[in-house]
Amino acid sequence: MGSDFKPFADFKLAVAAYAAIWGTGFLSYLTMPYLIGSVADGMGLGLDKAGLIGSAELLIVALSSFVITAKVRVLPRRKTAMAGGVIAIAGHSLSLLTNSIEALLVCRAIAGVGAGMALAIGNACLAAAHDPSKAYGQVMMLLASVGAGIIVALGYITESWSYYGVFGAQAVVVALMLIPMMMLPDEDEAKAEDDLSHGQVPMLPATMIVIGIVMWHFCDNSIWGFSERIATNIGMKPEVIGWLLGAGLLVGVIGGFIASSIGTRYGRIWPVCVGIAVAVGCVSVITSTTSIAIYSAGILTYITSFMFISSYVYGLAGELDHHGRVMAAASGAGNLGVALAPFLSGKVIASAGYETMGKVVIATLIVVMTLSAAVGWYINQNLKRAAPEDRQLKLGFRQGPITRDSVK
């Protein structure tokens, strides 16, 4: 870190990065439960067509993010993120004026372009923090608090104004996020410290973990994106659903805290396998129960497992390449999984119901577990062959020295 470490500077950056990443870039992902449900009800669409709208927007977010990421070192960062915010506001606002699915798709694409611009810049700025792990943790805490408030408010807004309320709320939120985005640096502050090493990436395990992360995000958005519809189907009211999902974001921080506390103390394979096993049980409960109490317990536990599992699967990507190339590829590709979930899972639900969708998600989770375990095994084997001084690896959060006991 050096003597120039400034904790307040990192917190200031975390606030600005949160505004770009979650307050703008991933806002539709965060609000997806209400977006799909309100569009389906308000426009008289099936869940497959409503899911198509969500998937189309998130796909544009992913593509826009990829384009900006390729040019992120030469673009003025603050200006680009704020321009993205303005474009996203235009897309959200125009969505209020549409009455057809075709026009709505165009408006959501506009919003997606702006969201992707802000998302790419926010991630790039966060990576340049003096202490990226701490800054990322602060962003997640902001997500737990601010994001929970947004979800709770949407429960009431949707009940009164349907999908118009969702789009209007998104426009207002992004407009407010322009204020903290003004604190983003306008230049790449890490240019002078660039590492131009040409170390080779282990292609097979890298490909495996990238595919695993795509499938992991597909599973998550299949559950998160339709959580409001599932809850409505068993008799929960919109405002109650809002409180439940908001509480889930707050409770979910426990999963990340547990992961950061145990690190690799129990190896790399067992934690992710246990976490996914818990998620499998939660998915089975969420998609099959008719009890509000059991559904509530299932969704709270699932969100906690999501935070826990994400720490490990992204940690595996980070360990494969210290220069961050695998992590960057995994983060970008993960957006594709997020984008595909509403449409594909909506198709399954429309033709075969929630329980069948749950079975598809469970089968996919088992594949994710297998891929993650294989990559964990690969890393362990390399650690056993590595010199002792090379064994201090990162797992996406701060940890102590790796010992022989951690190679399991």
Secondary structure, 3 states (H helix, E strand, C coil): CCCCCCHHHHHHHHHHHHHHHHHHHCHHHHCHHHHHHHHHHHCCCCHHHHHHHHHHHHHHHHHHHHHHHHCCCCCCHHHHHHHHHHHHHHHHHHHCCCCCHHHHHHHHHHHHHHHHHHHHHHHHHHHCCCCHHHHHHHHHHHHHHHHHHHHHHHHHHHHHHHHHHHHHHHHHHHHHHHHHHCCCCCCCCCHHHCCCCCCCCCHHHHHHHHHHHHHHHHHHHHHHHCHHHHHHHCCCCHHHHHHHHHHHHHHHHHHHHHHHHHCCCCCCHHHHHHHHHHHHHHHHHHCCCCCHHHHHHHHHHHHHHHHHHHHHHHHHHHHHCCCCHHHHHHHHHHHHHHHHHHHHHHHHHHHHCHHHHHHHHHHHHHHHHHHHHHHHHHHHHHHHHCCHHHCCCCCCCCCCCCCHHHCC
